[in-house]
Amino acid sequence: MQRHFILVPNDATWAVLRLQCTEKDKAGRFVLHCLQLRPKMVCKTLETHKMVNINSQSEVVHGFPVRGRLVLEVVVAKYWANLGEVTLDYSIAFHGVKPESPNITMQGADGILSIEIRSGLRNEELAPVVTLKNTVQVLRPGESKVSPLSARDIIPPSRQIYELQLTYSFHIAKTTEITPNSPILSDLLYESEFESQLWMLFDSNKQLLATGDAYPCKYMAKVEKGDYVLKLHVRHERKDLLDKMLDQPLLLSHKLPATVSLDVYANQTQATTCGKKMLSATLCQGQIMPIYIAPLTNDKASKGATMGQFLSGTITYSKDEIGKKVDVYPFKYVLPEAPKKSCNTKASDSKDKEKTKWDEYTEALRDLKTTWLAKLEPGEQATSLYEELKTTYPDHLTAHTAMLQCLESSELKKQLPFIENVDTDNAITAAASQIINVADIIINAVDQTQLLAYFGTKADHRPDATKTKTLMERQKAALLEALSRKGSAMCRIYAIKNAVDTKAGEGDGQDQASAGTGTAVISLDSIDSVWRDVLKFTDTNDSKVSYFLLWHSVVHQYWGRVLKTLFKLKEDKPSRDLEEKSSEAGRKLGWEHYVRHIESSLPVRYPPAYRPF
């Protein structure tokens, strides 16, 4: 075991170790261990440990980062399971491209960032590259509590240990990889003042997805679109210290779909005018060279990012391949406020001039009442507000769609189609009848022929094409919502009537059903007619009509299509109710193996409570 101690030069940032066997037809397996100790930091901060195979045919080259003015220990040893003796020739060389600061934070709103680079050992080739890989979101705890632990965690004779639990809630817009990081705790483990820093990640159904501890770079979790809850657990014997951490922020790093690069320039003029970029340059020994980094353009900025978030990545300065890999520095880019969307100022100004203050007040009052109508529970107050809006604004379709949302109370919205057990409550039938009546008002108010003709047009070159498109899109959305809710309500009434007739022995239930108004009659043909109207404007993959598609499949007893629709709904937002309905549909198909699998896995995938620490 050959051990060497070397005082690293002040301006060195990386070292290159070259090894070669001097004897012909001989080879060996060796261990390389290089270590520097930084004051008050863990020994692994500047440690390199690698096993290599060395022979006389080729030279082994290994690079690693170093810190100037610190003693470097280099150990070359034969691997314990590799027998025999080998004569080895090895050397170490130091290189240095040293920036003025090892950690770079760039404010996007500050404009161009200037960084000075120096080389004190030898001439070096430069090719600066800035790569941003992650979006970092700052989370605050939605719930935090400090509580004493049980007698099991009391240190004899009577040292009480307290627990701090922080709960963070967040939403993921699309599939990505995330890394939680509690910055005040993550870089410490055994030397930490606190006894633990464990975290657990749960989905919206309280299923445990991932766990982690200190050193966040070790823990990465792949998550799908949806809502998540992260619980952080910290322990200490002093309650006052834990109380100071009740609002402790958490950094949640999201991996970008594609890395983002910042443009680097050799002088201020080129950076200002977005001219010729800096590809490479030679930095002479002892020379200082400034480089200029331009901020992100709007098209490269992370979409959906909000103020307070930042992008994290790395910056390298050397052109040398080994230097690029080992001489790497962290880089942060703080995002400024997103640019406002451009609009047609002339059109908006002319539109505003036509409106008076009273008109603006009237529209704002109408929109406020419509918004609150959708939030109210069905009853006299909601009906009174709806009648007022219907009388005052007869052509306002949004008021009718708001009433549809109001009529489908929270319990009715959660109710999935009846497969095995049919709820024959009269209140459900009455609510469904009201939904049909309101939906008919919207359907009759929209000219479907005109709507189909517009969306069948290849291009609209009229001066008011933008305004017409907005109007048609609103009418289409209102019509689809009305048709979907009406069809679901018709299916609900049909299923209830079918169940009642079957229990009473009055028929097979396949002919028709009354909507409860004394005049409307619902049959499978009438339900199919509504479904055909829906398919004129959209297809079965549209999530807006998935609920109606599910009901339509149930009343026709298309159990295969029921399962397919349920699978699609579970992809968007899995829930225990959807799994139970899938089990019922599988039982109708006679798939007992599928039913057993679903029912046995439900307690694991949908636990009743969060797993304790």
Secondary structure, 3 states (H helix, E strand, C coil): CEEEEEECCCCCCEEEEEEEECCCCCEEEEEEEEEECCCCCCHHHEEEEEEEEEECCCCEEEEEECCCCCEEEEEEEECCCCCCCCCEEEEEEEECCEECCCCEEEEHHHCCEEEEEECCCCCEEEEEEEEEEEEEEEECCCEEEEEECCHHHCECCCECCEEEEEEEEEEECCCEEEEEECCCCCCCCCCCCCCEEEEEEEECCCCEEEEECCCHHHCCEEECCEEEEEEEEEEECCHHHHHCCCCCCEEEEEEEEEEEEECEECCHHHHHHCCCCCCCEEECCCCEEEEEECCCCCCCCCCCCCCCCEEEEEEEEECCHHHHHHCCEEEEEECCCCCCCCCCHHHHHHHHHHCCHHHHHHHHHHHHHHHHHHHCCCCHHHHHHHHHHHHHCCCCHHHHHHHHHHHCCHHHHHCCCCCCCCCCCHHHHHHHHHHHHHHHHHHHHCCHHHHHHHHCCCCCCCCCHHHHHHHHHHHHHHHHHHHHHHHHHHHHHHHHHHHHHHHHCCCCCCCCEECCCCCCEECHHHHHHHHHHHHCCCCCCCHHHHHHHHHHHHHCCCHHHHHHHHHHHHHHCCCHHHHHHHHHHHHHHCCHHHHHHHHHHHHHHCCCCCCCC
